[in-house]
Amino acid sequence: MDQRISLVTLAVGDVAASRAFYCERLGWQEFMYVPGEVCMIRAGDHLIFSLWDETHFEAEIGQPIRRGEGVAPLTIAHNVATEAEVDAVLETARAAGADPMSTAVEREWGGYTGYFADPDGYRWEVAYAPGEIAKVVLP
């Protein structure tokens, strides 16, 4: 198996609302949209970010989605080249209707990060990570 990820799929309660958040308010461009079912966004040269209706998601996966209190046990990161860009992206997300989870702060490992939540509560980290990681994750 090649060491790569092809799709990242989030089960969402309302595909149209998620599409509006990501495509209309954050300015991302959809790759494919099937109303009520799925919105796919090209997120890299060989990576699709998929927003899939949770009932369709459950039907294919064969298990109910875990629901209840707390946060989904994952984060999605958007890395940028400077601390100023972290602040700007967090402000853009908040202006687009994201739930501001935390302002950016200096981290003990040397980075600068903050978080927001999308309409379904998925946590996005916006990060400036100096050093070797930046060489890998930044275009």
Secondary structure, DSSP 8 states (H G I E B T S, - for coil): --S---EEEEEES-HHHHHIIIIIIS---EEEEETTTEEEEEEETTEEEEEEEHHHHHHHH-S----SSS--S-EEEEEESSHHHHHHHHHHHHHTT-EEEEEEEE-TTS-EEEEEE-TT--EEEEEE--SHHHHHH--
